[in-house]
Amino acid sequence: MVSKSVTVNSNDPESSSVKLTIAGEVIEEVSVNPRLLSFGIIRKGDSSTRSVEVKTIPELKIKVKKVESPNPYISFTDNKADKDGTNRFQVTFSNYEYIGKFTGVIFIYTSSNRQERLDIPFSGEVIGDITFYPEIVSFGQITQEQDANKSVILNIVNNDVKIEKIEVDPDTINYTISELNNASKKINITLGKESTVGKITGSLKIYTNSTIQPIIQIPISGEVRN
């Protein structure tokens, strides 16, 4: 809603001026719902489909000319227009080759002179057989006398996947593993007192029988100060 006040002067001795308020509403010729598209969490190899509505003012007879995305993993189906000026179509994210978070944008082109193109950002995450947090283990800056402990949480999504071996580099870093529940494990990482002064650069390698995640490598960093 937009409003504006206007003062009108007159020769009326009892009311020399009158204040008028003019109000109006700005309406979009074209609107989209949702304005931000989330595909959520997707298992690798699966797909996720969401619905998008594009509404126009029927009297203006605006058409949706084209819907596209530069992202090669996005496809569109069922672009149908109703009599009330609403276009509905399905957006599918599929065949993603990687594991991790993704983002992108969808472009909607219309015949409107004021809104020739509308952008819809999208996001989501593709997960494999195992998810883990954090993605990087950092001890920060510590002294040789400090107790330095960190942990990594593993969530096993595929019940057939097993952890076969764990390796830690450098050898001044130790680890223990424990079960939180049937699907989650906790790896405790400890920096040994024999660590020398300097930067820590290493990794935690988790070997599994998963075909899509045979090795999970988590970088380890930090610095030991005197």
MOMOCOR-V606436 format. One record per helix or strand of 2 or more residues. SS is the DSSP state (~ for helix, > for strand). FROM is the first residue (numbers start at 1). TO is the last residue. If there is no record, write none. Layout:
ss:SS from:FROM to:TO
ss:SS from:FROM to:TO
This chain:
ss:> from:2 to:9
ss:> from:17 to:24
ss:> from:30 to:33
ss:> from:36 to:43
ss:> from:48 to:56
ss:~ from:58 to:60
ss:> from:64 to:68
ss:> from:74 to:81
ss:> from:86 to:93
ss:> from:100 to:110
ss:> from:117 to:127
ss:> from:130 to:133
ss:> from:136 to:143
ss:> from:148 to:156
ss:> from:163 to:169
ss:> from:173 to:181
ss:> from:184 to:191
ss:> from:198 to:208
ss:> from:215 to:225
